[in-house]
């Protein structure tokens, strides 16, 4: 984790963070923003061809970034899910419900034409609040 006066950043092993120049998560004051997160860990795609498993893995990666700030799913106030196929809405929605049902964050689900890796069906973002 790197810090400047009011902003903290978390980096992971994602090659795109270095190539594109972004942080996995950024905390600024009470807000923690997690960048678009794929179901890839250590270069391994989780759940190839399975949108439910990919959503679970992507949210797991995003929540791991929140964990660097001592937060978990209970701190999440907004999620965004990007899908490459409308047919996957139910599977991704089921994964989201299993993780966030008790929290009920604001959520968006968007179908896009493609993601950075053609094997990836789901990318997610989360926003959280740090409270004293």
Rosetta blueprint (number, residue, H / E / L):
1 X L
2 X E
3 X E
4 X L
5 X L
6 X L
7 X E
8 X E
9 X E
10 X E
11 X L
12 X L
13 X L
14 X L
15 X H
16 X H
17 X H
18 X H
19 X H
20 X H
21 X H
22 X L
23 X L
24 X L
25 X E
26 X E
27 X E
28 X E
29 X L
30 X L
31 X E
32 X E
33 X E
34 X E
35 X E
36 X E
37 X E
38 X E
39 X L
40 X E
41 X E
42 X L
43 X L
44 X E
45 X E
46 X L
47 X L
48 X L
49 X L
50 X L
51 X H
52 X H
53 X H
54 X H
55 X H
56 X H
57 X H
58 X H
59 X H
60 X H
61 X H
62 X H
63 X H
64 X H
65 X H
66 X H
67 X H
68 X L
69 X L
70 X L
71 X L
72 X L
73 X H
74 X H
75 X H
76 X E
77 X E
78 X E
79 X E
80 X E
81 X E
82 X E
83 X E
84 X L
85 X L
86 X H
87 X H
88 X H
89 X H
90 X H
91 X H
92 X H
93 X H
94 X H
95 X H
96 X H
97 X H
98 X H
99 X H
100 X H
101 X L
102 X L
103 X L
104 X L
105 X L
106 X E
107 X E
108 X E
109 X E
110 X E
111 X E
112 X L
113 X L
114 X L
115 X L
116 X L
117 X L
118 X L
119 X L
120 X L
121 X L
122 X E
123 X E
124 X E
125 X E
126 X E
127 X E
128 X E
129 X E
130 X L
131 X L
132 X L
